[in-house]
Structure formats: structure tokens, C-alpha cells
């Protein structure tokens, strides 16, 4: 087609303009087209058209752009060719231009549809990715909240277990103190009862013996009560005194119930 244009254009007028005249540019465009340098060919042919406009050059420029894969530029130049051609233009060339222009429009429309489909798919995938990201962030936030709640519960349980441990120690020490005091009182009243018995043995009158006997029984009873309370307090102190150190994480131990009677399982996590 480039060769055809060269034959149809007034080459005599072009030849007078030297190496860079339109004829030379067309030759260069033909060479580049044959070397499959279609875009470079189109640029050279556009220079030739600017130097001496001819509608047939527009067709060649459109063909070069079409071969280069630039359908929009090709369609633009096909339309220019059809618009700028007069009634003397080769009918076969016009038919080819119309066919090529229609083909370019169809291909461009398909490209646009494919591009729109691809863009819609990209947006869909992006939305899915954003949704998945938000869901993951929400799950992570929920996991952090659950972890913080578990940590708080763990700390509260640890504090409760420590408080229970300390109460048990205080109660055991208190009972121990009661036991020591009660045993001391029992020893004291026991000694008093022993002295009263000696007084009873040494008494010579009935009235003195009865008085000494009452005193002996009363002090002996007090001594018994002291020893009994001391023994009970000692047993209680032994029972409730923690047998191990302060509770640690993951430890399970038997303890007395904080209120009332009985025992329970104390667990710290």
C-alpha cells in the first residue's frame, strides 16, 4: 500500500525538496513498515503528511498503527482518511478503510468490555480482600479482648486465692494464739487446783474441807476447760494452716470453705 501511495502521489514535485521531502519520508516509512517497526513508520508517515497532506497517507498511517496494536490511533486515522477522501478515491481502498475501521471499533469495544470486566473483578476481589482484612482485624481485636478478659480473670482468681491463703494463715495463727493462751490458763488453774487440794488435805475441820473441796473442783474445772479449748484451738490451727506456700498459676489445692463448714477445691489459672 505504501508503494501504491508513492506511485499515486505527484513524486515530481516531491523530488525537488531534497532528502527530507515527503517522497523520502514515505520511502523511509515503507522501509520501517517492512522491518515491522510499525510505530516508527507511522511517525515518519505523519511527517510526510504534514509536509504535503494526502488522504492516502492517512490510510497508511492507520495501517501502521493497526499493525502496532494501537487500535484507537488506527481508528482515528481510518476515520480521517474516510472523511478527507474525495469522490476520486479508489473504491477498493475506501472499502478496505471502512472494513478496517469497523474491525477496529469492534476490537476496541471488546477491549473496553474486557477491561470493564477485569476492573469489576478487580474491585470484587479488592472488596473481598478488604472484607477479609476487616474480619481478621475484628477477630484479632476479639482475641485480644478475650485474652485481656482472661488475664483479668486470672489476676482476680490469683488475688482471691492469695487473700484466701492469707486469711487461712491469720486464722491459723489466731487459733494458735488461743490454744497457747488456753493451755496456759489450764496450767495456771491446774496449779491452783493442786494447791487447793493440798489445802483440803491439810484442813482439820469439816467446814474448811468443804470450802477447799469446792475450790479444788472449780479450779480443776477451769483447768480442764482451758486444756480443752487449747487442744481444740490447736487442732483447728493445724487443720486450716496452709500446708503449702502461696498459690501459683495452674495450682490446685484443697482448702477449707471461706464460710461455713466443709472443704472445697481452690484452683488458680
Protein Blocks (a to p, Z undefined) as FASTA:
>chain_A
ZZmmmmmpcfklmmmnojmlmklmmmmmmmmmmnopaklmmmmmmmmmmmogcfklmmmm
mmmmmmnopaklmmmmmmmmmmmpcfkbcfklmmmmmmmmmmmmmmmmmmmmmmmmmmmm
mmmmmmmmmmmmmmmmmmmmmmmmmmmmmmmmmmmmmmmmmmmmmmmmmmmmmmmmmmmm
mmmmmmmmmmmmmmmmmmmmmpcbfklmmmmmmmmmmmmmmmmmmmmmmmmmmmmmmmmp
cfbdcddehiacddddfehcdddddddZZ
